[in-house]
Amino acid sequence: MPEKLYTKMQAAEYLQCSLSTINRRIKTGDLKPLKNGRIVRFTESELERFVHDSNQSDTAEPMPVEKETAPLPDSWKK
């Protein structure tokens, strides 16, 4: 039985995100669509892979941000 295919809009509903997020994920390579000319589709297994990979990266510990701040100008101090 062939695998179910999703349009961009259906993929956005499946992933509960916006269409612009789908387009951004395609550009970054996070989502890999099947393309035939201007027709873009996603396999169900690709959407599941994306969900699984997203869940894996969410559990990673965030990197600490080392931010050096400049001193305030004297005119801003009261």
N, CA, C, O and CB atoms as a CASP TS submission, in Angstrom:
PFRMAT TS
TARGET T0000
AUTHOR 0000-0000-0000
METHOD Language model
MODEL 1
PARENT N/A
ATOM      1  N   MET     1       0.853  -1.182   0.000  1.00  0.00           N
ATOM      2  CA  MET     1       0.000   0.000   0.000  1.00  0.00           C
ATOM      3  C   MET     1       0.895   1.240   0.000  1.00  0.00           C
ATOM      4  O   MET     1       1.820   1.325   0.807  1.00  0.00           O
ATOM      5  CB  MET     1      -0.968   0.001   1.233  1.00  0.00           C
ATOM      6  N   PRO     2       0.636   2.205  -0.892  1.00  0.00           N
ATOM      7  CA  PRO     2       1.481   3.407  -0.944  1.00  0.00           C
ATOM      8  C   PRO     2       1.313   4.270   0.304  1.00  0.00           C
ATOM      9  O   PRO     2       0.263   4.293   0.945  1.00  0.00           O
ATOM     10  CB  PRO     2       1.151   4.232  -2.190  1.00  0.00           C
ATOM     11  N   GLU     3       2.380   4.966   0.610  1.00  0.00           N
ATOM     12  CA  GLU     3       2.377   5.826   1.786  1.00  0.00           C
ATOM     13  C   GLU     3       1.535   7.077   1.527  1.00  0.00           C
ATOM     14  O   GLU     3       1.500   7.584   0.406  1.00  0.00           O
ATOM     15  CB  GLU     3       3.818   6.215   2.173  1.00  0.00           C
ATOM     16  N   LYS     4       0.868   7.566   2.553  1.00  0.00           N
ATOM     17  CA  LYS     4       0.021   8.747   2.419  1.00  0.00           C
ATOM     18  C   LYS     4       0.894   9.990   2.198  1.00  0.00           C
ATOM     19  O   LYS     4       1.932  10.149   2.840  1.00  0.00           O
ATOM     20  CB  LYS     4      -0.877   8.923   3.677  1.00  0.00           C
ATOM     21  N   LEU     5       0.464  10.863   1.291  1.00  0.00           N
ATOM     22  CA  LEU     5       1.173  12.101   0.998  1.00  0.00           C
ATOM     23  C   LEU     5       0.369  13.289   1.500  1.00  0.00           C
ATOM     24  O   LEU     5      -0.862  13.277   1.473  1.00  0.00           O
ATOM     25  CB  LEU     5       1.445  12.231  -0.510  1.00  0.00           C
ATOM     26  N   TYR     6       1.073  14.313   1.957  1.00  0.00           N
ATOM     27  CA  TYR     6       0.458  15.517   2.502  1.00  0.00           C
ATOM     28  C   TYR     6       0.907  16.740   1.710  1.00  0.00           C
ATOM     29  O   TYR     6       2.068  16.830   1.309  1.00  0.00           O
ATOM     30  CB  TYR     6       0.810  15.680   3.993  1.00  0.00           C
ATOM     31  N   THR     7      -0.007  17.678   1.485  1.00  0.00           N
ATOM     32  CA  THR     7       0.352  18.964   0.892  1.00  0.00           C
ATOM     33  C   THR     7       1.016  19.814   1.970  1.00  0.00           C
ATOM     34  O   THR     7       1.074  19.413   3.133  1.00  0.00           O
ATOM     35  CB  THR     7      -0.904  19.689   0.290  1.00  0.00           C
ATOM     36  N   LYS     8       1.515  20.988   1.585  1.00  0.00           N
ATOM     37  CA  LYS     8       2.118  21.890   2.578  1.00  0.00           C
ATOM     38  C   LYS     8       1.094  22.272   3.647  1.00  0.00           C
ATOM     39  O   LYS     8       1.403  22.280   4.838  1.00  0.00           O
ATOM     40  CB  LYS     8       2.673  23.164   1.892  1.00  0.00           C
ATOM     41  N   MET     9      -0.126  22.588   3.209  1.00  0.00           N
ATOM     42  CA  MET     9      -1.160  22.997   4.167  1.00  0.00           C
ATOM     43  C   MET     9      -1.528  21.842   5.094  1.00  0.00           C
ATOM     44  O   MET     9      -1.702  22.046   6.296  1.00  0.00           O
ATOM     45  CB  MET     9      -2.414  23.501   3.425  1.00  0.00           C
ATOM     46  N   GLN    10      -1.648  20.643   4.553  1.00  0.00           N
ATOM     47  CA  GLN    10      -1.955  19.485   5.380  1.00  0.00           C
ATOM     48  C   GLN    10      -0.808  19.182   6.350  1.00  0.00           C
ATOM     49  O   GLN    10      -1.041  18.790   7.494  1.00  0.00           O
ATOM     50  CB  GLN    10      -2.240  18.264   4.498  1.00  0.00           C
ATOM     51  N   ALA    11       0.427  19.366   5.883  1.00  0.00           N
ATOM     52  CA  ALA    11       1.583  19.151   6.757  1.00  0.00           C
ATOM     53  C   ALA    11       1.574  20.170   7.897  1.00  0.00           C
ATOM     54  O   ALA    11       1.898  19.831   9.035  1.00  0.00           O
ATOM     55  CB  ALA    11       2.907  19.249   5.951  1.00  0.00           C
ATOM     56  N   ALA    12       1.206  21.413   7.594  1.00  0.00           N
ATOM     57  CA  ALA    12       1.128  22.444   8.632  1.00  0.00           C
ATOM     58  C   ALA    12       0.075  22.070   9.669  1.00  0.00           C
ATOM     59  O   ALA    12       0.298  22.248  10.866  1.00  0.00           O
ATOM     60  CB  ALA    12       0.804  23.823   8.011  1.00  0.00           C
ATOM     61  N   GLU    13      -1.065  21.555   9.227  1.00  0.00           N
ATOM     62  CA  GLU    13      -2.104  21.113  10.163  1.00  0.00           C
ATOM     63  C   GLU    13      -1.616  19.914  10.978  1.00  0.00           C
ATOM     64  O   GLU    13      -1.838  19.849  12.187  1.00  0.00           O
ATOM     65  CB  GLU    13      -3.403  20.750   9.402  1.00  0.00           C
ATOM     66  N   TYR    14      -0.958  18.977  10.323  1.00  0.00           N
ATOM     67  CA  TYR    14      -0.429  17.780  10.982  1.00  0.00           C
ATOM     68  C   TYR    14       0.567  18.157  12.068  1.00  0.00           C
ATOM     69  O   TYR    14       0.543  17.596  13.164  1.00  0.00           O
ATOM     70  CB  TYR    14       0.234  16.849   9.959  1.00  0.00           C
ATOM     71  N   LEU    15       1.450  19.115  11.760  1.00  0.00           N
ATOM     72  CA  LEU    15       2.485  19.535  12.709  1.00  0.00           C
ATOM     73  C   LEU    15       2.025  20.664  13.624  1.00  0.00           C
ATOM     74  O   LEU    15       2.761  21.087  14.516  1.00  0.00           O
ATOM     75  CB  LEU    15       3.721  19.969  11.961  1.00  0.00           C
ATOM     76  N   GLN    16       0.803  21.150  13.400  1.00  0.00           N
ATOM     77  CA  GLN    16       0.218  22.243  14.184  1.00  0.00           C
ATOM     78  C   GLN    16       1.125  23.471  14.171  1.00  0.00           C
ATOM     79  O   GLN    16       1.505  23.999  15.216  1.00  0.00           O
ATOM     80  CB  GLN    16      -0.036  21.790  15.634  1.00  0.00           C
ATOM     81  N   CYS    17       1.460  23.906  12.963  1.00  0.00           N
ATOM     82  CA  CYS    17       2.280  25.093  12.785  1.00  0.00           C
ATOM     83  C   CYS    17       1.753  25.868  11.582  1.00  0.00           C
ATOM     84  O   CYS    17       0.775  25.460  10.956  1.00  0.00           O
ATOM     85  CB  CYS    17       3.782  24.719  12.599  1.00  0.00           C
ATOM     86  N   SER    18       2.392  26.972  11.265  1.00  0.00           N
ATOM     87  CA  SER    18       1.941  27.794  10.144  1.00  0.00           C
ATOM     88  C   SER    18       2.588  27.341   8.838  1.00  0.00           C
ATOM     89  O   SER    18       3.567  26.596   8.833  1.00  0.00           O
ATOM     90  CB  SER    18       2.256  29.271  10.404  1.00  0.00           C
ATOM     91  N   LEU    19       2.020  27.806   7.747  1.00  0.00           N
ATOM     92  CA  LEU    19       2.560  27.508   6.430  1.00  0.00           C
ATOM     93  C   LEU    19       3.951  28.128   6.257  1.00  0.00           C
ATOM     94  O   LEU    19       4.818  27.546   5.605  1.00  0.00           O
ATOM     95  CB  LEU    19       1.610  28.017   5.339  1.00  0.00           C
ATOM     96  N   SER    20       4.155  29.302   6.842  1.00  0.00           N
ATOM     97  CA  SER    20       5.477  29.934   6.755  1.00  0.00           C
ATOM     98  C   SER    20       6.535  29.109   7.506  1.00  0.00           C
ATOM     99  O   SER    20       7.697  29.087   7.102  1.00  0.00           O
ATOM    100  CB  SER    20       5.421  31.371   7.325  1.00  0.00           C
ATOM    101  N   THR    21       6.146  28.442   8.579  1.00  0.00           N
ATOM    102  CA  THR    21       7.077  27.566   9.300  1.00  0.00           C
ATOM    103  C   THR    21       7.450  26.377   8.431  1.00  0.00           C
ATOM    104  O   THR    21       8.609  25.964   8.412  1.00  0.00           O
ATOM    105  CB  THR    21       6.461  27.084  10.634  1.00  0.00           C
ATOM    106  N   ILE    22       6.481  25.820   7.711  1.00  0.00           N
ATOM    107  CA  ILE    22       6.757  24.711   6.800  1.00  0.00           C
ATOM    108  C   ILE    22       7.755  25.162   5.737  1.00  0.00           C
ATOM    109  O   ILE    22       8.728  24.461   5.460  1.00  0.00           O
ATOM    110  CB  ILE    22       5.447  24.195   6.140  1.00  0.00           C
ATOM    111  N   ASN    23       7.514  26.332   5.140  1.00  0.00           N
ATOM    112  CA  ASN    23       8.419  26.849   4.108  1.00  0.00           C
ATOM    113  C   ASN    23       9.821  27.093   4.656  1.00  0.00           C
ATOM    114  O   ASN    23      10.810  26.807   3.982  1.00  0.00           O
ATOM    115  CB  ASN    23       7.863  28.143   3.519  1.00  0.00           C
ATOM    116  N   ARG    24       9.910  27.620   5.878  1.00  0.00           N
ATOM    117  CA  ARG    24      11.209  27.880   6.496  1.00  0.00           C
ATOM    118  C   ARG    24      11.940  26.560   6.775  1.00  0.00           C
ATOM    119  O   ARG    24      13.151  26.467   6.573  1.00  0.00           O
ATOM    120  CB  ARG    24      11.034  28.689   7.807  1.00  0.00           C
ATOM    121  N   ARG    25      11.212  25.552   7.234  1.00  0.00           N
ATOM    122  CA  ARG    25      11.824  24.245   7.526  1.00  0.00           C
ATOM    123  C   ARG    25      12.309  23.553   6.256  1.00  0.00           C
ATOM    124  O   ARG    25      13.290  22.811   6.289  1.00  0.00           O
ATOM    125  CB  ARG    25      10.825  23.341   8.256  1.00  0.00           C
ATOM    126  N   ILE    26      11.620  23.795   5.129  1.00  0.00           N
ATOM    127  CA  ILE    26      12.079  23.258   3.852  1.00  0.00           C
ATOM    128  C   ILE    26      13.397  23.926   3.471  1.00  0.00           C
ATOM    129  O   ILE    26      14.342  23.252   3.061  1.00  0.00           O
ATOM    130  CB  ILE    26      11.011  23.472   2.741  1.00  0.00           C
ATOM    131  N   LYS    27      13.461  25.260   3.609  1.00  0.00           N
ATOM    132  CA  LYS    27      14.669  26.000   3.238  1.00  0.00           C
ATOM    133  C   LYS    27      15.870  25.600   4.092  1.00  0.00           C
ATOM    134  O   LYS    27      16.990  25.514   3.588  1.00  0.00           O
ATOM    135  CB  LYS    27      14.425  27.498   3.366  1.00  0.00           C
ATOM    136  N   THR    28      15.639  25.356   5.380  1.00  0.00           N
ATOM    137  CA  THR    28      16.745  24.979   6.266  1.00  0.00           C
ATOM    138  C   THR    28      17.125  23.507   6.131  1.00  0.00           C
ATOM    139  O   THR    28      18.165  23.082   6.633  1.00  0.00           O
ATOM    140  CB  THR    28      16.379  25.277   7.707  1.00  0.00           C
ATOM    141  N   GLY    29      16.280  22.729   5.450  1.00  0.00           N
ATOM    142  CA  GLY    29      16.567  21.312   5.260  1.00  0.00           C
ATOM    143  C   GLY    29      16.034  20.422   6.361  1.00  0.00           C
ATOM    144  O   GLY    29      16.289  19.218   6.361  1.00  0.00           O
ATOM    145  N   ASP    30      15.295  20.995   7.304  1.00  0.00           N
ATOM    146  CA  ASP    30      14.727  20.194   8.390  1.00  0.00           C
ATOM    147  C   ASP    30      13.627  19.269   7.876  1.00  0.00           C
ATOM    148  O   ASP    30      13.473  18.147   8.361  1.00  0.00           O
ATOM    149  CB  ASP    30      14.174  21.105   9.492  1.00  0.00           C
ATOM    150  N   LEU    31      12.864  19.744   6.895  1.00  0.00           N
ATOM    151  CA  LEU    31      11.822  18.936   6.256  1.00  0.00           C
ATOM    152  C   LEU    31      12.234  18.678   4.819  1.00  0.00           C
ATOM    153  O   LEU    31      12.631  19.601   4.107  1.00  0.00           O
ATOM    154  CB  LEU    31      10.426  19.643   6.320  1.00  0.00           C
ATOM    155  N   LYS    32      12.142  17.430   4.391  1.00  0.00           N
ATOM    156  CA  LYS    32      12.538  17.065   3.035  1.00  0.00           C
ATOM    157  C   LYS    32      11.301  16.647   2.243  1.00  0.00           C
ATOM    158  O   LYS    32      10.792  15.540   2.421  1.00  0.00           O
ATOM    159  CB  LYS    32      13.593  15.924   3.053  1.00  0.00           C
ATOM    160  N   PRO    33      10.815  17.533   1.365  1.00  0.00           N
ATOM    161  CA  PRO    33       9.611  17.208   0.596  1.00  0.00           C
ATOM    162  C   PRO    33       9.935  16.403  -0.660  1.00  0.00           C
ATOM    163  O   PRO    33      11.084  16.337  -1.096  1.00  0.00           O
ATOM    164  CB  PRO    33       8.876  18.485   0.213  1.00  0.00           C
ATOM    165  N   LEU    34       8.911  15.804  -1.221  1.00  0.00           N
ATOM    166  CA  LEU    34       8.991  15.209  -2.548  1.00  0.00           C
ATOM    167  C   LEU    34       8.532  16.295  -3.507  1.00  0.00           C
ATOM    168  O   LEU    34       7.477  16.892  -3.293  1.00  0.00           O
ATOM    169  CB  LEU    34       8.111  13.884  -2.674  1.00  0.00           C
ATOM    170  N   LYS    35       9.294  16.567  -4.557  1.00  0.00           N
ATOM    171  CA  LYS    35       8.948  17.632  -5.487  1.00  0.00           C
ATOM    172  C   LYS    35       8.817  17.065  -6.891  1.00  0.00           C
ATOM    173  O   LYS    35       9.609  16.225  -7.317  1.00  0.00           O
ATOM    174  CB  LYS    35      10.001  18.756  -5.452  1.00  0.00           C
ATOM    175  N   ASN    36       7.809  17.538  -7.593  1.00  0.00           N
ATOM    176  CA  ASN    36       7.617  17.228  -8.999  1.00  0.00           C
ATOM    177  C   ASN    36       7.200  18.539  -9.653  1.00  0.00           C
ATOM    178  O   ASN    36       6.018  18.880  -9.686  1.00  0.00           O
ATOM    179  CB  ASN    36       6.541  16.074  -9.223  1.00  0.00           C
ATOM    180  N   GLY    37       8.183  19.268 -10.170  1.00  0.00           N
ATOM    181  CA  GLY    37       7.898  20.606 -10.683  1.00  0.00           C
ATOM    182  C   GLY    37       7.529  21.514  -9.533  1.00  0.00           C
ATOM    183  O   GLY    37       8.298  21.671  -8.584  1.00  0.00           O
ATOM    184  N   ARG    38       6.345  22.116  -9.615  1.00  0.00           N
ATOM    185  CA  ARG    38       5.883  23.001  -8.544  1.00  0.00           C
ATOM    186  C   ARG    38       5.071  22.267  -7.483  1.00  0.00           C
ATOM    187  O   ARG    38       4.666  22.865  -6.486  1.00  0.00           O
ATOM    188  CB  ARG    38       5.053  24.121  -9.125  1.00  0.00           C
ATOM    189  N   ILE    39       4.835  20.986  -7.690  1.00  0.00           N
ATOM    190  CA  ILE    39       4.053  20.194  -6.736  1.00  0.00           C
ATOM    191  C   ILE    39       4.971  19.736  -5.608  1.00  0.00           C
ATOM    192  O   ILE    39       6.011  19.122  -5.848  1.00  0.00           O
ATOM    193  CB  ILE    39       3.378  18.967  -7.437  1.00  0.00           C
ATOM    194  N   VAL    40       4.573  20.042  -4.377  1.00  0.00           N
ATOM    195  CA  VAL    40       5.363  19.686  -3.194  1.00  0.00           C
ATOM    196  C   VAL    40       4.493  18.835  -2.286  1.00  0.00           C
ATOM    197  O   VAL    40       3.378  19.225  -1.938  1.00  0.00           O
ATOM    198  CB  VAL    40       5.884  20.961  -2.441  1.00  0.00           C
ATOM    199  N   ARG    41       5.007  17.670  -1.902  1.00  0.00           N
ATOM    200  CA  ARG    41       4.293  16.770  -0.996  1.00  0.00           C
ATOM    201  C   ARG    41       5.257  16.237   0.051  1.00  0.00           C
ATOM    202  O   ARG    41       6.470  16.210  -0.156  1.00  0.00           O
ATOM    203  CB  ARG    41       3.633  15.603  -1.775  1.00  0.00           C
ATOM    204  N   PHE    42       4.701  15.816   1.171  1.00  0.00           N
ATOM    205  CA  PHE    42       5.473  15.209   2.257  1.00  0.00           C
ATOM    206  C   PHE    42       4.913  13.830   2.539  1.00  0.00           C
ATOM    207  O   PHE    42       3.697  13.637   2.556  1.00  0.00           O
ATOM    208  CB  PHE    42       5.442  16.091   3.538  1.00  0.00           C
ATOM    209  N   THR    43       5.799  12.872   2.762  1.00  0.00           N
ATOM    210  CA  THR    43       5.338  11.550   3.171  1.00  0.00           C
ATOM    211  C   THR    43       5.036  11.589   4.668  1.00  0.00           C
ATOM    212  O   THR    43       5.578  12.408   5.411  1.00  0.00           O
ATOM    213  CB  THR    43       6.402  10.447   2.836  1.00  0.00           C
ATOM    214  N   GLU    44       4.170  10.694   5.079  1.00  0.00           N
ATOM    215  CA  GLU    44       3.829  10.623   6.494  1.00  0.00           C
ATOM    216  C   GLU    44       5.055  10.251   7.329  1.00  0.00           C
ATOM    217  O   GLU    44       5.222  10.743   8.445  1.00  0.00           O
ATOM    218  CB  GLU    44       2.700   9.607   6.721  1.00  0.00           C
ATOM    219  N   SER    45       5.906   9.387   6.788  1.00  0.00           N
ATOM    220  CA  SER    45       7.108   8.993   7.533  1.00  0.00           C
ATOM    221  C   SER    45       8.065  10.177   7.700  1.00  0.00           C
ATOM    222  O   SER    45       8.746  10.274   8.721  1.00  0.00           O
ATOM    223  CB  SER    45       7.827   7.830   6.815  1.00  0.00           C
ATOM    224  N   GLU    46       8.128  11.086   6.707  1.00  0.00           N
ATOM    225  CA  GLU    46       8.977  12.275   6.829  1.00  0.00           C
ATOM    226  C   GLU    46       8.455  13.195   7.925  1.00  0.00           C
ATOM    227  O   GLU    46       9.238  13.748   8.698  1.00  0.00           O
ATOM    228  CB  GLU    46       9.049  13.032   5.488  1.00  0.00           C
ATOM    229  N   LEU    47       7.139  13.363   7.998  1.00  0.00           N
ATOM    230  CA  LEU    47       6.562  14.206   9.052  1.00  0.00           C
ATOM    231  C   LEU    47       6.794  13.584  10.426  1.00  0.00           C
ATOM    232  O   LEU    47       7.087  14.289  11.391  1.00  0.00           O
ATOM    233  CB  LEU    47       5.053  14.417   8.813  1.00  0.00           C
ATOM    234  N   GLU    48       6.660  12.258  10.511  1.00  0.00           N
ATOM    235  CA  GLU    48       6.924  11.565  11.780  1.00  0.00           C
ATOM    236  C   GLU    48       8.391  11.699  12.173  1.00  0.00           C
ATOM    237  O   GLU    48       8.700  11.900  13.347  1.00  0.00           O
ATOM    238  CB  GLU    48       6.539  10.075  11.676  1.00  0.00           C
ATOM    239  N   ARG    49       9.307  11.590  11.195  1.00  0.00           N
ATOM    240  CA  ARG    49      10.735  11.752  11.466  1.00  0.00           C
ATOM    241  C   ARG    49      11.013  13.151  12.003  1.00  0.00           C
ATOM    242  O   ARG    49      11.786  13.318  12.947  1.00  0.00           O
ATOM    243  CB  ARG    49      11.565  11.491  10.192  1.00  0.00           C
ATOM    244  N   PHE    50      10.382  14.151  11.399  1.00  0.00           N
ATOM    245  CA  PHE    50      10.571  15.525  11.848  1.00  0.00           C
ATOM    246  C   PHE    50      10.082  15.703  13.277  1.00  0.00           C
ATOM    247  O   PHE    50      10.754  16.342  14.087  1.00  0.00           O
ATOM    248  CB  PHE    50       9.843  16.495  10.918  1.00  0.00           C
ATOM    249  N   VAL    51       8.927  15.147  13.593  1.00  0.00           N
ATOM    250  CA  VAL    51       8.393  15.241  14.962  1.00  0.00           C
ATOM    251  C   VAL    51       9.336  14.543  15.933  1.00  0.00           C
ATOM    252  O   VAL    51       9.630  15.077  17.003  1.00  0.00           O
ATOM    253  CB  VAL    51       6.971  14.617  15.048  1.00  0.00           C
ATOM    254  N   HIS    52       9.808  13.367  15.574  1.00  0.00           N
ATOM    255  CA  HIS    52      10.717  12.620  16.449  1.00  0.00           C
ATOM    256  C   HIS    52      12.021  13.381  16.658  1.00  0.00           C
ATOM    257  O   HIS    52      12.499  13.488  17.787  1.00  0.00           O
ATOM    258  CB  HIS    52      11.006  11.229  15.863  1.00  0.00           C
ATOM    259  N   ASP    53      12.603  13.912  15.578  1.00  0.00           N
ATOM    260  CA  ASP    53      13.856  14.671  15.694  1.00  0.00           C
ATOM    261  C   ASP    53      13.661  15.946  16.503  1.00  0.00           C
ATOM    262  O   ASP    53      14.548  16.343  17.258  1.00  0.00           O
ATOM    263  CB  ASP    53      14.402  15.017  14.304  1.00  0.00           C
ATOM    264  N   SER    54      12.500  16.594  16.351  1.00  0.00           N
ATOM    265  CA  SER    54      12.218  17.815  17.110  1.00  0.00           C
ATOM    266  C   SER    54      12.118  17.516  18.591  1.00  0.00           C
ATOM    267  O   SER    54      12.591  18.293  19.419  1.00  0.00           O
ATOM    268  CB  SER    54      10.926  18.471  16.621  1.00  0.00           C
ATOM    269  N   ASN    55      11.501  16.388  18.929  1.00  0.00           N
ATOM    270  CA  ASN    55      11.382  16.006  20.337  1.00  0.00           C
ATOM    271  C   ASN    55      12.740  15.679  20.936  1.00  0.00           C
ATOM    272  O   ASN    55      12.981  15.964  22.109  1.00  0.00           O
ATOM    273  CB  ASN    55      10.445  14.809  20.489  1.00  0.00           C
ATOM    274  N   GLN    56      13.625  15.091  20.153  1.00  0.00           N
ATOM    275  CA  GLN    56      14.962  14.761  20.633  1.00  0.00           C
ATOM    276  C   GLN    56      15.764  16.023  20.932  1.00  0.00           C
ATOM    277  O   GLN    56      16.467  16.089  21.940  1.00  0.00           O
ATOM    278  CB  GLN    56      15.698  13.899  19.607  1.00  0.00           C
ATOM    279  N   SER    57      15.661  17.030  20.053  1.00  0.00           N
ATOM    280  CA  SER    57      16.444  18.244  20.257  1.00  0.00           C
ATOM    281  C   SER    57      15.882  19.097  21.388  1.00  0.00           C
ATOM    282  O   SER    57      16.615  19.870  22.004  1.00  0.00           O
ATOM    283  CB  SER    57      16.496  19.055  18.975  1.00  0.00           C
ATOM    284  N   ASP    58      14.562  18.961  21.670  1.00  0.00           N
ATOM    285  CA  ASP    58      13.966  19.729  22.757  1.00  0.00           C
ATOM    286  C   ASP    58      14.449  19.253  24.122  1.00  0.00           C
ATOM    287  O   ASP    58      14.436  20.017  25.087  1.00  0.00           O
ATOM    288  CB  ASP    58      12.454  19.642  22.688  1.00  0.00           C
ATOM    289  N   THR    59      14.875  17.995  24.206  1.00  0.00           N
ATOM    290  CA  THR    59      15.308  17.467  25.497  1.00  0.00           C
ATOM    291  C   THR    59      16.762  17.822  25.798  1.00  0.00           C
ATOM    292  O   THR    59      17.230  17.640  26.922  1.00  0.00           O
ATOM    293  CB  THR    59      15.127  15.958  25.531  1.00  0.00           C
ATOM    294  N   ALA    60      17.468  18.323  24.799  1.00  0.00           N
ATOM    295  CA  ALA    60      18.864  18.698  25.022  1.00  0.00           C
ATOM    296  C   ALA    60      18.939  19.923  25.926  1.00  0.00           C
ATOM    297  O   ALA    60      18.057  20.781  25.907  1.00  0.00           O
ATOM    298  CB  ALA    60      19.577  18.975  23.680  1.00  0.00           C
ATOM    299  N   GLU    61      19.991  19.988  26.703  1.00  0.00           N
ATOM    300  CA  GLU    61      20.178  21.115  27.603  1.00  0.00           C
ATOM    301  C   GLU    61      20.611  22.347  26.807  1.00  0.00           C
ATOM    302  O   GLU    61      21.532  22.256  25.995  1.00  0.00           O
ATOM    303  CB  GLU    61      21.219  20.776  28.693  1.00  0.00           C
ATOM    304  N   PRO    62      19.969  23.488  27.022  1.00  0.00           N
ATOM    305  CA  PRO    62      20.345  24.675  26.262  1.00  0.00           C
ATOM    306  C   PRO    62      21.746  25.161  26.622  1.00  0.00           C
ATOM    307  O   PRO    62      22.214  25.010  27.751  1.00  0.00           O
ATOM    308  CB  PRO    62      19.337  25.786  26.499  1.00  0.00           C
ATOM    309  N   MET    63      22.387  25.741  25.635  1.00  0.00           N
ATOM    310  CA  MET    63      23.719  26.289  25.841  1.00  0.00           C
ATOM    311  C   MET    63      23.598  27.600  26.616  1.00  0.00           C
ATOM    312  O   MET    63      22.705  28.398  26.330  1.00  0.00           O
ATOM    313  CB  MET    63      24.451  26.508  24.485  1.00  0.00           C
ATOM    314  N   PRO    64      24.476  27.839  27.589  1.00  0.00           N
ATOM    315  CA  PRO    64      24.425  29.109  28.309  1.00  0.00           C
ATOM    316  C   PRO    64      24.852  30.254  27.389  1.00  0.00           C
ATOM    317  O   PRO    64      25.762  30.112  26.572  1.00  0.00           O
ATOM    318  CB  PRO    64      25.327  29.060  29.565  1.00  0.00           C
ATOM    319  N   VAL    65      24.189  31.358  27.538  1.00  0.00           N
ATOM    320  CA  VAL    65      24.501  32.537  26.736  1.00  0.00           C
ATOM    321  C   VAL    65      25.471  33.399  27.521  1.00  0.00           C
ATOM    322  O   VAL    65      25.173  33.860  28.622  1.00  0.00           O
ATOM    323  CB  VAL    65      23.211  33.337  26.364  1.00  0.00           C
ATOM    324  N   GLU    66      26.621  33.601  26.938  1.00  0.00           N
ATOM    325  CA  GLU    66      27.613  34.466  27.572  1.00  0.00           C
ATOM    326  C   GLU    66      27.540  35.802  26.876  1.00  0.00           C
ATOM    327  O   GLU    66      27.952  35.955  25.726  1.00  0.00           O
ATOM    328  CB  GLU    66      29.060  33.860  27.500  1.00  0.00           C
ATOM    329  N   LYS    67      27.014  36.754  27.590  1.00  0.00           N
ATOM    330  CA  LYS    67      26.749  38.048  26.993  1.00  0.00           C
ATOM    331  C   LYS    67      27.498  39.113  27.771  1.00  0.00           C
ATOM    332  O   LYS    67      27.337  39.251  28.983  1.00  0.00           O
ATOM    333  CB  LYS    67      25.239  38.348  26.963  1.00  0.00           C
ATOM    334  N   GLU    68      28.303  39.847  27.066  1.00  0.00           N
ATOM    335  CA  GLU    68      29.039  40.926  27.702  1.00  0.00           C
ATOM    336  C   GLU    68      28.271  42.217  27.457  1.00  0.00           C
ATOM    337  O   GLU    68      27.986  42.573  26.313  1.00  0.00           O
ATOM    338  CB  GLU    68      30.506  41.019  27.160  1.00  0.00           C
ATOM    339  N   THR    69      27.944  42.906  28.523  1.00  0.00           N
ATOM    340  CA  THR    69      27.170  44.134  28.367  1.00  0.00           C
ATOM    341  C   THR    69      28.081  45.339  28.511  1.00  0.00           C
ATOM    342  O   THR    69      29.035  45.338  29.289  1.00  0.00           O
ATOM    343  CB  THR    69      26.024  44.197  29.395  1.00  0.00           C
ATOM    344  N   ALA    70      27.762  46.347  27.751  1.00  0.00           N
ATOM    345  CA  ALA    70      28.528  47.594  27.824  1.00  0.00           C
ATOM    346  C   ALA    70      27.997  48.428  28.987  1.00  0.00           C
ATOM    347  O   ALA    70      26.808  48.355  29.299  1.00  0.00           O
ATOM    348  CB  ALA    70      28.439  48.393  26.479  1.00  0.00           C
ATOM    349  N   PRO    71      28.846  49.214  29.630  1.00  0.00           N
ATOM    350  CA  PRO    71      28.366  50.055  30.727  1.00  0.00           C
ATOM    351  C   PRO    71      27.420  51.139  30.189  1.00  0.00           C
ATOM    352  O   PRO    71      27.547  51.590  29.050  1.00  0.00           O
ATOM    353  CB  PRO    71      29.563  50.703  31.481  1.00  0.00           C
ATOM    354  N   LEU    72      26.482  51.535  31.032  1.00  0.00           N
ATOM    355  CA  LEU    72      25.544  52.586  30.649  1.00  0.00           C
ATOM    356  C   LEU    72      26.252  53.936  30.567  1.00  0.00           C
ATOM    357  O   LEU    72      27.153  54.204  31.362  1.00  0.00           O
ATOM    358  CB  LEU    72      24.378  52.656  31.648  1.00  0.00           C
ATOM    359  N   PRO    73      25.866  54.781  29.628  1.00  0.00           N
ATOM    360  CA  PRO    73      26.435  56.119  29.574  1.00  0.00           C
ATOM    361  C   PRO    73      26.053  56.909  30.830  1.00  0.00           C
ATOM    362  O   PRO    73      24.999  56.667  31.418  1.00  0.00           O
ATOM    363  CB  PRO    73      25.959  56.856  28.303  1.00  0.00           C
ATOM    364  N   ASP    74      26.900  57.844  31.238  1.00  0.00           N
ATOM    365  CA  ASP    74      26.637  58.633  32.451  1.00  0.00           C
ATOM    366  C   ASP    74      25.342  59.415  32.343  1.00  0.00           C
ATOM    367  O   ASP    74      24.677  59.648  33.352  1.00  0.00           O
ATOM    368  CB  ASP    74      27.791  59.589  32.722  1.00  0.00           C
ATOM    369  N   SER    75      24.969  59.830  31.121  1.00  0.00           N
ATOM    370  CA  SER    75      23.738  60.611  30.948  1.00  0.00           C
ATOM    371  C   SER    75      22.498  59.783  31.244  1.00  0.00           C
ATOM    372  O   SER    75      21.443  60.357  31.514  1.00  0.00           O
ATOM    373  CB  SER    75      23.658  61.165  29.530  1.00  0.00           C
ATOM    374  N   TRP    76      22.582  58.448  31.205  1.00  0.00           N
ATOM    375  CA  TRP    76      21.442  57.601  31.485  1.00  0.00           C
ATOM    376  C   TRP    76      21.304  57.304  32.971  1.00  0.00           C
ATOM    377  O   TRP    76      20.240  56.892  33.431  1.00  0.00           O
ATOM    378  CB  TRP    76      21.555  56.316  30.712  1.00  0.00           C
ATOM    379  N   LYS    77      22.373  57.512  33.713  1.00  0.00           N
ATOM    380  CA  LYS    77      22.341  57.217  35.155  1.00  0.00           C
ATOM    381  C   LYS    77      21.690  58.375  35.880  1.00  0.00           C
ATOM    382  O   LYS    77      21.859  59.535  35.503  1.00  0.00           O
ATOM    383  CB  LYS    77      23.772  56.956  35.715  1.00  0.00           C
ATOM    384  N   LYS    78      20.950  58.053  36.917  1.00  0.00           N
ATOM    385  CA  LYS    78      20.287  59.110  37.711  1.00  0.00           C
ATOM    386  C   LYS    78      20.919  59.226  39.054  1.00  0.00           C
ATOM    387  O   LYS    78      20.503  60.055  39.863  1.00  0.00           O
ATOM    388  CB  LYS    78      18.794  58.837  37.869  1.00  0.00           C
TER
END
